[in-house]
Every structure is written in structure tokens, then in C-alpha cells.
Amino acid sequence: MPKKVVSGNYAAAYAAKHARVEVVAAYPITPQTSIIEKIAEFIANGEAEIQYVPVESEHSAMAACIGASATGARAFTATSAQGLALMHEMLHWASGARLPIVMVNVNRAMAPPWSVWDDQTDSLAQRDTGWMQFYAENNQEVYDGVLMAFKVAEHRKVNLPVMIIESAFILSHTYDIVDMPPQEEIDEFLPPREPLYTLTDFDNPIAVGALGTPADYYEFRYKIEKAMEEARRVIKEVGKEFGEKFRRDYSQMIELYKTDDAEFIFMGMGSLMGTVKEAVDLLRKEGYKVGAAKVRWFRPFPKEELYKLAKNVEGIAVLDRNFSFGQEGILFNEAKGVLYNTDAHPIMKNYIVGLGGRDFTVSDIKTIAKNMKEIIERGKLDREIEWYHLKR
Amino acid sequence: MNTLNTLFGEKKAKAKKLVFKSVDEYPEVPLTLGTTLINFTGDWRTFIPIVDESKCVKCYICWKFCPEPAIYIKEDGYVAIDYDYCKGCGICANECPTKAITMVREEK
């Protein structure tokens, strides 16, 4: 298979090209810019036939993608942090109109203080917009994620947009080997889109975004949730097919690493889970029975998988590179919520790590492992939420 | 009350309103649910404008100001209000220089 050494951002751009996107509307923002620069380069060099719409803001970028997608085109965009926040209103329009747009969001901390470094709060703050969310651990997953995203999003029973999320700089600007299948094989995996409706069927004119009075609005919300439920099945199906075709399996919404006999596990999302896996290997040599659970899909949330996992471990250390002020880490909050009405109640502790690009290393994970072991032996939490890096 | 200069009811009588009895009957996407060919915004009205042609000087200020627009100029030069879509905002009555339009509480 052809391999390229590319940054996470270039992996995203290549994936968009290989997915044969027809329309790209985007606005530059650090650390996302090199995605859309690369796409512009493909177009300038005649390597890709894409309608590129330069817009004056991210709000307009998403609006243009919505318009393009409503005509039946395959639309793609990319953004980060402040740009994603500016898109917020249009994100609801995309999911409400059931348009399978795919966007790469490069996780970047929200200001102030001004920051361009990694932090998941920007994308997690879009949790309730009706977008699916996939967190990539490495450049390969950024590439694979974009290809799978279109297939999942455009599935006739789904028709919802997907956000593929990668870390600022740790992935976006770091070069790594990425395996890119031949175009024919990708075309076979991802055939042209069959839209649910199109604005360009002039014999059957339609209005998109119609008024829904209190008599009708409710049912349409339910339909979005039904589509999300379908997406759980479709994600696994598409992930399995991807694995069979390209030898990288994504059939699990939570990737499990050495969890079978684990006493406790680390759970988290995105690039930090690569470091965690490394630490798990080292900790196992030191006699710790630990494992890692990487939550790939945050929306739809992998409830079943989490339950099965939680049933077999004594403790879960949830690593959140994000925070919901007035509450706790967002993944921690979700995971606790899922388990409340079940019989799986491991000890759960929330570690707030790496905000705004603070380094999170193997030695930090070892410290956390020591703390978790003590908690499990004592059978009682010291504290529920730990601001791990805080200078005291 | 002069209710002759109105198109009220003609479109409405012909319209086939969309009624969904169960969630399965709904389309997957909220498309073309609310076009005004089947939904009549005049139903939202509390006050109805009534035109007194004996006071009308055909200045068409009401026609210019109506935000819908639900005021039409008839062949005889007087104005007609399309009550299917007039929301009863009262701007026409407020702007009319000869007070030829009055707002009357509509009995429903």
C-alpha cells in the first residue's frame, strides 16, 4: 500500500481528496490552516476537482457547506476552537437538515488566555449539536476517520454530519507514516453520495429548514435521535468493512488495550491515549494490572461498550483534556451518567490533564497509576476530581 | 362592515393541509412542511383590517407598508386585503392618511 510521511493536517487533506469531496468552504485558523492550504494546492495543481469557496468567516463556511450538501454534493470543511465556536449556530442547521457534511476540527484551547495548543473543550462544547464525533489518536486515524466519516454520515439510515477531531500540533503538525490505499479501492469503499433529497431537482421544488410548529417539531428531534441510534450500528459495520478492506479495524467504538485481565483502566480520547498505551506496557512490567480504553466515538456515545468494560474492572481513571466549569471533566461526566442505571459501578476518578497543551507524559501516567492503586486498595476515593498538573 | 374586497378563504378552501398522525408518517427531514400554500399565516390574527372604500383615496401607502405583503390593488384601483395571509399587525391602518382602514377584533 502507498505510504506517505505527512502531518495530521495533510492526512486530513489527502483523505478529503481521496474521498472525492466536491465542495470545500473554509476559513483559515491556526492550527487548522494547513489542511485547507493543502486542499487549495491540490486544486491549483489540477490534482483534484473541488469547488473551493473562500468565505469571510467560519459561520459562512458551514453555511456554504450546508447549501452545497443540500444540492447533493459531498462537502468538507475544517476548523479549530474559536472558529468552531463561531460555527455553532450552523452546526445545528447541518444536523437538523440531515446533511452528511464532514468536518475536521483540530482541538485547540479556547481563549482567553489566548492559546493555540491542544485542548478538547472546543469540540466537546459542541456535544449537543447533533454531530457525530470521532477522536483520532494518530495521523493514520485522522486519514481513516475522514474516509469512514463520509460513509457513516451518508448512510441512508443516518444522514447526519461527522466531526473528525485531532490534536493541535501533537497530530496536526507532527509528521508520521500514513498508509493511503489506492484510489480505486477507496472508490469501491466510498461510492458517490446518494442524497436523501436535493435542492437541484427543479421538477420537485422543496423548502429546506421549514417551520415546525409545536405540533411537529418534537417528532423531528426524535428522528435525529433514531438516526444516532442507527449510527451506532453503522459505525461498527463500516469500521469492520474498513478493517477487511484496508487491514485496520474500527469495528469497536471504544478501542480496548490490555483490558482483559486489568484491575483498573485509563480511559480517554485522542492523541493522549497513544502515550497511555506506552505507559500501560511499562506499568505491566512493573506488575500493575492495567489497561487502556480509548473512546473513539464520543457521539453517538458507546454506552454498551462502556458498560461491558466497566463491569469487569475495579477502577477507571478518566483522563479529561477538557473541563465543564461548574461540574467536571466531560468524558467523566458522560461515563458516570451511562453507568448509573446499571450494575457496573467501578471506582471512578477524574484526572484533569493537559489543558491548553500542557505536557502529559508517561511518568504522569505512572503517578496516576500509583494513586489509582491506592484508591482501589482503600476502596474509597481521596477526591473525585484531581487537577493533576496544578502548581501547588 | 365592507368585507367584499377580500380574497379570504379561496386558497384556504383548496389547500390540503399536512397532518401527521404518527412519527412514522413524518418525512425524515423537515422539508416543505410549512410553505404558505398550505399553512395560512392569517390564522395567527387577532385584529382584522377593514377597508372603507368611501374614504380611500387610492394613495397605496398601505400597499407599500404592508410587510407581508398581503395588500393587492384591484382592477378598479381600490385595495384588497388577502386575509389568508394578513397577520393583523395594523401597520396599514396606522399609516392610512384618511383613516380608511380600521382594525376590528375578529370573532373566531
Contacts between the chains, C-beta under 8 A, distances in Angstrom:
chain1	res1	chain2	res2	distance
A	96	B	30	7.1
A	97	B	29	6.4
A	97	B	30	7.6
A	98	B	28	6.4
A	98	B	29	4.6
A	159	B	28	7.0
A	159	B	29	7.6
A	196	B	28	6.2
A	196	B	29	6.1
A	197	B	29	6.2
A	197	B	31	6.0
A	206	B	31	4.8
A	206	B	32	4.8
A	207	B	31	6.5
A	207	B	32	4.8
A	207	B	33	7.9
A	207	B	34	7.4
A	207	B	35	5.7
A	208	B	29	7.6
A	208	B	30	8.0
A	208	B	31	6.0
A	209	B	30	7.1
A	210	B	30	5.1
A	210	B	31	6.3
A	210	B	32	6.0
A	210	B	33	3.9
A	210	B	34	4.2
A	210	B	35	7.2
A	211	B	33	6.7
A	211	B	34	3.4
A	211	B	39	7.3
A	212	B	30	5.4
A	212	B	33	6.2
A	212	B	34	7.1
A	213	B	34	7.6
A	216	B	20	6.7
A	216	B	26	7.4
A	216	B	30	7.6
A	216	B	33	6.3
A	219	B	20	6.9
A	219	B	23	4.9
A	219	B	26	4.9
A	220	B	26	6.9
A	220	B	30	5.1
A	222	B	23	6.0
A	223	B	23	7.4
A	223	B	26	6.8
A	223	B	28	6.2
